[in-house]
C-alpha cells in the first residue's frame, strides 16, 4: 500500500515538473512579449585583462542581437519593436560546473542538474526574473587562443558560453551568444560535429539557391557560410546570418 502510494506521489511530482517545463517552454517562444534574457559575465581565466574587459561591458554592447531578432521575426510575419530584452547582470565570481568530456548520458544529466542548481544560487541580477540565463565566460585570447565548445540547454533555459575578452572578437561573440540562445529555445545544431560544415539542406541559409554555391548567408544553427562543397567560413557579423525555416519551426516562429 505505502509502496504504491510513494510511486503515485513520485509520478505526480514528475508530471507537475513536466507540465511546468512545457508551460515555460511555450511561454518563452510564444513571441507575444519580450523574451527576458540576462547575460551573466564571468572572468573565465581569472586574468586582469579579462576582468577589465567584463567591467567595461554594458547592455548596449549586445543590442545587435535584439536587432537581429527584430529583422528575422519580420521575415516570418511577426512584428515587434522588442522581441527580446537583454539585460546585463553583475559579474559572477564562481565558475560553473564543467561538462563531462567523456561522460555517459547519466553523467550529462547529473551535470545538467548541478548546473541548474548552480545557476539558481549565483543569480544576483536585481531586475525582472530571467526567462533565459546566459553565463558568458570570457577569456583573454593572448593566453587562451582557443576556448571550449559552448553549451545551451533547453531544459532550464540556460547556457554556458565561452567567449573572447577582446573587442576584435565582438561580432563573433555576438554570433555565438545568439546561436546558444536559440539552443535554449529548442533550436538544434545543423552542422556536422566532425568538421563543422553546415548540413544540407537545413544548415544552409538558401538551400534552393541555383547554383547552390557560394551561399551569401549563414543559417544561424548551421554556423557557417558554405562557399563550396569543401569550404565554409564563419560569418563576420550578424548581418550575414539568418534564421532558416527548420530553426524557425523549432522556436515556433512558424506554427
C-alpha positions as CSV (number, residue, x, y, z in Angstrom):
1,X,0.0,0.0,0.0
2,X,2.7,2.5,1.1
3,X,4.9,1.4,-1.8
4,X,2.1,2.1,-4.3
5,X,1.4,5.5,-2.7
6,X,5.0,6.6,-2.9
7,X,5.1,5.6,-6.5
8,X,2.0,7.5,-7.2
9,X,3.3,10.6,-5.5
10,X,6.6,10.4,-7.5
11,X,4.6,10.1,-10.7
12,X,2.5,13.1,-9.7
13,X,5.6,15.2,-8.9
14,X,7.2,14.3,-12.3
15,X,4.0,15.2,-14.1
16,X,3.9,18.6,-12.4
17,X,7.5,19.3,-13.3
18,X,6.9,18.2,-16.9
19,X,3.8,20.4,-17.2
20,X,5.7,23.3,-15.7
21,X,8.6,22.8,-18.1
22,X,6.2,22.6,-21.0
23,X,4.4,25.8,-19.9
24,X,7.7,27.6,-19.5
25,X,8.9,26.5,-23.0
26,X,5.6,27.5,-24.6
27,X,5.8,31.0,-23.0
28,X,9.4,31.5,-24.0
29,X,8.6,31.0,-27.6
30,X,5.1,32.5,-28.0
31,X,6.7,35.8,-29.1
32,X,3.8,37.8,-27.7
33,X,6.0,39.5,-25.2
34,X,9.7,40.4,-25.0
35,X,11.8,37.4,-24.0
36,X,13.7,38.3,-20.9
37,X,17.4,37.3,-21.4
38,X,20.0,38.0,-18.8
39,X,23.7,37.7,-19.5
40,X,26.0,36.9,-16.6
41,X,29.7,37.8,-17.4
42,X,32.3,35.6,-15.8
43,X,36.1,36.0,-15.7
44,X,36.9,32.6,-17.2
45,X,40.7,32.7,-16.8
46,X,41.0,35.0,-13.7
47,X,43.1,37.3,-15.9
48,X,43.3,41.1,-15.1
49,X,42.9,41.9,-18.8
50,X,39.7,39.8,-18.9
51,X,38.5,41.5,-15.7
52,X,39.0,44.9,-17.2
53,X,37.1,43.8,-20.3
54,X,34.0,42.5,-18.5
55,X,33.8,45.5,-16.1
56,X,33.5,47.7,-19.2
57,X,30.6,45.8,-20.7
58,X,27.2,47.4,-20.9
59,X,23.8,46.3,-22.3
60,X,24.3,48.3,-25.4
61,X,27.2,46.0,-26.4
62,X,24.5,43.3,-27.0
63,X,22.0,45.4,-28.9
64,X,22.8,43.9,-32.3
65,X,21.3,40.6,-31.1
66,X,18.0,42.5,-30.5
67,X,18.2,44.0,-34.0
68,X,18.8,40.5,-35.4
69,X,15.7,39.2,-33.8
70,X,13.6,42.1,-34.9
71,X,14.6,41.6,-38.5
72,X,14.4,37.9,-38.6
73,X,11.0,37.7,-36.9
74,X,9.7,40.2,-39.5
75,X,10.6,37.6,-42.2
76,X,8.2,35.3,-40.5
77,X,5.4,37.8,-40.2
78,X,6.0,38.7,-36.5
79,X,6.4,42.5,-36.0
80,X,7.8,43.6,-32.6
81,X,9.9,46.5,-31.5
82,X,11.3,44.4,-28.8
83,X,11.1,40.6,-29.3
84,X,13.8,40.1,-26.7
85,X,15.1,42.2,-23.8
86,X,18.7,41.7,-23.0
87,X,19.9,42.7,-19.5
88,X,23.4,42.5,-18.0
89,X,24.0,41.1,-14.6
90,X,26.8,42.0,-12.2
91,X,29.8,39.6,-12.8
92,X,29.5,36.1,-11.4
93,X,32.6,35.3,-9.3
94,X,32.5,31.5,-9.5
95,X,33.0,29.2,-12.4
96,X,30.1,26.9,-13.4
97,X,30.4,23.1,-13.1
98,X,32.4,21.7,-16.0
99,X,30.6,19.5,-18.5
100,X,32.0,15.9,-18.5
101,X,34.2,15.5,-21.6
102,X,33.8,11.7,-21.8
103,X,30.7,11.3,-19.8
104,X,27.8,9.0,-20.5
105,X,24.1,10.0,-20.6
106,X,23.7,9.8,-16.8
107,X,26.8,12.0,-16.3
108,X,25.4,14.6,-18.6
109,X,22.0,14.5,-16.8
110,X,23.7,14.9,-13.5
111,X,25.8,17.8,-14.8
112,X,22.7,19.5,-16.1
113,X,21.0,19.3,-12.7
114,X,24.2,20.6,-11.0
115,X,24.4,23.5,-13.5
116,X,20.8,24.5,-12.9
117,X,21.2,24.5,-9.2
118,X,24.5,26.4,-9.5
119,X,22.7,29.0,-11.7
120,X,20.0,29.4,-9.2
121,X,22.5,30.0,-6.4
122,X,24.5,32.5,-8.4
123,X,21.7,34.7,-9.7
124,X,22.3,38.2,-8.3
125,X,20.5,40.1,-11.0
126,X,18.1,42.5,-9.4
127,X,15.7,43.1,-12.3
128,X,12.7,41.0,-13.5
129,X,13.3,37.3,-13.4
130,X,15.2,36.0,-16.4
131,X,13.4,33.6,-18.8
132,X,16.8,32.7,-20.3
133,X,20.1,32.8,-18.4
134,X,23.3,33.1,-20.4
135,X,26.5,32.6,-18.4
136,X,29.2,34.2,-20.5
137,X,32.8,33.1,-19.7
138,X,35.4,35.5,-21.1
139,X,39.0,34.6,-21.8
140,X,42.0,36.6,-22.9
141,X,42.9,35.5,-26.4
142,X,46.6,36.1,-25.8
143,X,46.7,33.4,-23.1
144,X,43.7,31.3,-24.4
145,X,43.9,31.3,-28.2
146,X,41.1,28.7,-28.2
147,X,38.1,28.2,-26.0
148,X,35.9,25.2,-25.3
149,X,32.7,24.5,-27.1
150,X,29.7,26.4,-25.6
151,X,26.5,24.6,-24.4
152,X,22.9,25.8,-24.5
153,X,20.2,23.8,-22.7
154,X,16.5,24.0,-23.5
155,X,15.7,22.4,-20.1
156,X,16.3,25.2,-17.7
157,X,16.7,27.8,-20.4
158,X,20.3,28.4,-19.7
159,X,23.6,28.3,-21.5
160,X,27.3,28.3,-20.7
161,X,29.1,30.3,-23.4
162,X,32.8,30.6,-23.9
163,X,33.9,33.9,-25.5
164,X,37.0,36.1,-26.0
165,X,37.6,39.2,-23.9
166,X,38.7,41.3,-26.9
167,X,36.8,44.0,-28.9
168,X,38.1,42.5,-32.1
169,X,36.0,39.4,-31.3
170,X,32.8,41.3,-30.5
171,X,31.0,40.3,-33.7
172,X,31.9,36.6,-33.4
173,X,30.9,36.7,-29.7
174,X,27.5,38.1,-30.6
175,X,27.0,35.3,-33.1
176,X,27.9,32.6,-30.6
177,X,25.6,34.1,-28.0
178,X,22.8,34.2,-30.5
179,X,23.4,30.6,-31.5
180,X,23.4,29.4,-27.9
181,X,20.4,31.5,-27.0
182,X,18.5,29.7,-29.8
183,X,19.5,26.4,-28.3
184,X,17.8,27.3,-25.1
185,X,14.6,27.9,-27.1
186,X,14.7,24.5,-28.7
187,X,16.8,25.1,-31.9
188,X,19.1,22.2,-32.9
189,X,22.5,22.3,-34.4
190,X,22.6,22.0,-38.2
191,X,26.2,21.3,-38.8
192,X,28.4,18.2,-38.9
193,X,30.1,18.0,-35.5
194,X,33.0,16.2,-37.1
195,X,34.0,19.0,-39.4
196,X,31.8,22.0,-38.5
197,X,30.4,22.1,-42.1
198,X,26.7,23.1,-42.4
199,X,24.5,20.1,-43.2
200,X,22.3,20.4,-46.4
201,X,19.5,21.5,-46.6
202,X,18.6,22.8,-43.1
203,X,22.1,24.1,-42.3
204,X,22.0,26.3,-45.4
205,X,20.5,29.8,-45.4
206,X,19.4,29.4,-49.0
207,X,19.1,25.7,-49.8
208,X,17.2,26.4,-53.0
209,X,19.8,28.7,-54.5
210,X,20.9,27.8,-58.0
211,X,23.8,27.3,-58.3
212,X,24.0,26.2,-54.6
213,X,27.4,27.7,-54.1
214,X,28.6,30.1,-52.9
215,X,26.0,31.0,-50.3
216,X,25.7,34.6,-49.1
217,X,24.5,34.0,-45.6
218,X,24.9,31.5,-42.7
219,X,22.0,29.8,-41.2
220,X,22.2,30.6,-37.5
221,X,22.3,27.0,-36.4
222,X,24.4,25.9,-39.4
223,X,27.1,28.1,-38.1
224,X,29.0,28.9,-41.3
225,X,28.6,30.3,-44.8
226,X,29.1,27.5,-47.3
227,X,31.5,28.6,-50.1
228,X,31.7,25.3,-51.9
229,X,31.4,21.6,-51.2
230,X,34.6,21.6,-49.2
231,X,34.9,25.1,-47.6
232,X,32.8,27.4,-45.5
233,X,33.5,30.5,-43.5
234,X,32.4,31.9,-40.2
235,X,30.1,35.0,-40.6
236,X,31.8,38.3,-39.8
237,X,28.6,39.9,-38.3
238,X,25.0,39.0,-37.6
239,X,24.2,40.9,-40.8
240,X,25.4,37.7,-42.6
241,X,23.1,35.4,-40.6
242,X,19.5,34.3,-41.0
243,X,17.1,32.0,-39.2
244,X,16.2,29.2,-41.6
245,X,12.8,27.6,-41.8
246,X,13.6,24.5,-39.8
247,X,15.0,26.6,-37.0
248,X,12.0,28.9,-37.2
249,X,9.7,25.9,-36.7
250,X,11.8,24.7,-33.8
251,X,11.4,28.0,-32.0
252,X,7.8,28.4,-33.1
253,X,8.1,31.3,-35.4
254,X,6.2,29.0,-37.8
255,X,3.2,27.5,-36.0
